[in-house]
């Protein structure tokens, strides 16, 4: 099965399947990374949904980027938003 590639704001999002857990994965590449040969290409972000991937791109280069520690704040598809410092889900 061939992975689907989407372009969003100059970034490439590759929609595939994580073969270890059989779940969708959306891998985000910058335009520079995408031009590199596939064996040396490194992704910028790996998301669980297209929404998370586009949220990452929307925040890329801003003063408040998506990181491993705050990515749930940016994903509306999770159904909740973390509240900083309180450790409660809402």
N, C-alpha and C positions, 0 to 999 in steps of 0.2 A: 504494500500500500504506500502510495506516494504522499508525503506530507504537504499540506496546503500552506502556501505562503501568501501573507497579506502585507501590504504596505500601508503604514500609518505614520503621517508626519515625517516621512523620510526613513523611518525605522522599518525593519522587516520583522514580522511575527510569523514564526513557523509553528503551525498547529500539528501536533503529533500525538503519540501515545507513549506513556512511560511503560515500557514493557515489563518492568518489575512489579508494578501494582495495577497495570491495565487501566490507567486513568488518563484523561486528556492532559496534555502539557502544552503550554504556549511559550516558546522560547523567543526572547527579544534580542535583536542584533542592531547595532548602530549601522549607519551607511558604510562607515569605514570598515567595520568588522565584516560586513557582508561581502565586501570586495575581496577579502583575503581568501586564499584557497581553503576549502572546507577542512582539511586536516589540521590547520593551524588557527582556524576561526574560534573565537571564544564568545559566548553569549554574555549579554549585559544583565539579563534577568530571566528567571524561569517562573512562569505564573501558572496558576491552576485554572484560570478562566481568561477569556478575551478581555473582559472588563478590567481585571487586574493588570493585564499587559498594557492596555491603553491608559489606565491610570498611572502606571509607572512612567510611560512615555510622556504623558501630560506634565508630570512633576520633574522630569529629567532636566537637570541643569538649574532648577529653581532653588530657592533657599530652604525648601522643605521637601527633599527627595524621598521617594519610597526606599526603605531599607529593610533588611531582614527583621529588625526590631519593631518596625511600625507598619508593615505591609497590610495587616488586618484593618488598620484605620482607613485604608484606601479602597478596600474591596467591599462594595455594597452587596455582592452576591453571598457573602458569608452570613448575612442576616443579623449581624450585630456590629457594634463599634466598641472598641476598647476605650475605657476611661483612664487616662494617664494618672498614675499614682494610687488609684483606688483598687485596681485589680478586679473590678467587676465588669461583667459584660452587660451590654444594654442593647 
